[in-house]
């Protein structure tokens, strides 16, 4: 019974869900507007986190054959949860989301419904189109910050963290595709690494990483964020980014790619923290 419960927790990627929850909370605090309300923000953050959870479940449902090759230890291919039960779990999460969002304003409701629809089609079809799937996932990571702004009545302040989140997650998604290239190739999923190979993928990641490193300093240089933001970016974020790019370019081990992916996830948290601390 405990193992079964653990499997239902594991399939939603609890770390990602928690990151989504706090990203929306931080976005709401940064974007405090005339409609700010703690209860509403918490409800909106839970709905957003459950959207992330549901997306992970339906993604694993459609990735079943690929994961049998790339990640046989995952919940579905390992047999801890059946595909049918995963689908039931997904619809249960959708019901919870629906019950929560009725308390939100109309724009926030539209964003949540839009996100759930596109995430479903991403899992079903979009992820098989070169870079479109990567863009979709990254877009919704950034949208979490815009969503936080809609909840609290001040979208504008969520735009910079949204762009930041988009860039770092776009890089991470490409690296994850590199990690999954063998299984994707065997299952006819044409990702950038499958189509163009490791060398071109490394070049693309290097370009995107360079754009992220340079642009991360701009909010301070333009006087938008305080010195605290800049210090965290220079002393922690960018060194980790450079280290991650070096690892990805020097090694061809799937385990190393997994490590780089995890580092980027940690950097996402650091970046959000820097924005929160450095916000004027």
HUKA-V587680 format. One record per run of one state. SS is the DSSP state (H for helix, E for strand, L for the rest). FROM is the first residue (numbers start at 1). TO is the last residue. Records with the same first field share a line. If there is no record, write none. Layout:
SS = FROM-TO + FROM-TO
//
This chain:
L = 1-1 + 11-13 + 31-37 + 63-63 + 71-82 + 102-105 + 125-125 + 129-131 + 153-155 + 180-180 + 187-191 + 216-217 + 222-224 + 226-226 + 251-253 + 280-280
H = 2-10 + 14-30 + 38-62 + 64-70 + 83-101 + 106-124 + 126-128 + 132-152 + 156-179 + 181-186 + 192-215 + 218-221 + 227-250 + 254-278
E = 225-225 + 279-279
//
